[in-house]
Amino acid sequence: DRRAETLAKYLEAVQWKVRPYAIIEDDRPGLGEELNVDCGIIQSTEVWDAIRSLKEKKAGGVDDLVAEHFKALASTTDGLELITKLCNLCLESRNTPNEWKTSSVSLIFKIGAPSYCENYRPI
């Protein structure tokens, strides 16, 4: 428990630290032209393209869903329609389920003394 606490404090303080440039608020223009982004409804073809590009044989999230699950569901018309409706609901409500905001982090030992937090990398 103590080791987990130490690693959690390290990750919070170093790895996930809010960088100063991320909190600067001013009225300066952006770095380039404003992007012309279509904020209309999400089309099923867009969802299919996104799902098709997911890499397989990767670990799932906290819900244990992997790319293969989404590809299998999206391979049917009803399944693709369901995922598209969910995406549009999230876009319209400007909200996503809290579970989508949760991740599971494992620490992989790199090299050196195991007692130093710097010798681990999160995945």
N, C-alpha and C positions, 0 to 999 in steps of 0.2 A: 504493500500500500504506500509506503513512504517513497519507494522508487518511482511509482506511478505519479505521485504528487509532484516529485521533483521534475520529472520529465514534462508533466503538464504545465508547470510553471515556466519551464524553459521554453516550451513551444509557444506559449502565450506571450512571453516577454521578447523572444527573439524571432522565431519563425513566422508568427502571425502578427507581429507588431505593426501597428498603423504607421506608415511612413509619413513624414511631415508633408511631402508634396501631395499626399492624398487628401489632406484636410484644408488646403489653401482655398479660400473663397474670395474671388474678386470678379470684376466685370470685364476682364481682358478677353479678347476673342480667342477662339479655339486655335489649335495648331494649323488647321487648314480649312478648306471649304466645308460648309455644312453638308452633311451627307443627306441625299434625297432617299429617305427610307419609306417604303410603302408600309403604312400601319393598318392596312385593311385586314380583312379576315384571312386566316391561314388556310391555304388550299390543301386538299388531300395529297396532291402531287408534291407539294413542298414537304409534307410530313413523310411521305414515302421516300423521297430523296434523302432526307435527313436520317431516317431509320436505316435505309439501305447502306449508308456510309459508316454506320457504327462498326467499330472493330469487334470481332468475335473473340471468344475465349479470354475475356477480361472479367475481373471480379465484379460482382454486383454491388449495389449500395446496401444501405441498412435494411432494405426490403428484399434483398437477395434476387432482385430482378436483373437479368443480364441482357445483352443485346439480342441474343438468340430468342428470348421471350418476345421482345418487341417485334422482331422480324417475323416470327411465327404468327403473331396476332395481326400484324399489318399485311400479311399475305392474303388475308381474306377481306372482302369488300366491307363486311360489317365491322371487322376489327379495325381496319384503317379509318373507317368513319367514326368509330368510337374514340380513337386516339385523337383524331382531328377535332372532334367536338370538345374533348377535354382541353386541348391546347387553346382553342378559341375561347372557352370559358375562362381559362386563366388569363388570357390576354384582355378580354372584356372586363373582368372583375379586377384586373391589376393585382392579382393575388395568386399565390401558389401554395399547395399544401405544405405544412410545416415539415413533414417527413422529407420533402425534396430539399430542404435546407439543412439536413442533418447528414453528416458524413462519419465514416468510421476510419480512424487513422491508426496505422500500425507503424511501429518504428523498426527500421532495419539497421542493424549494427554495421558500421563501415569499417573502421580500422582504429587501432589505438586502445587506450584503456577504457574498458566498459563502464567505468564509474563516471566518465565525462559525457554530459548530455550532447556536446558538440559532435560526438563520434557516432551519432545516430541520424538517420534521415527518415523523414516521415513519408509514407505512401498511403 
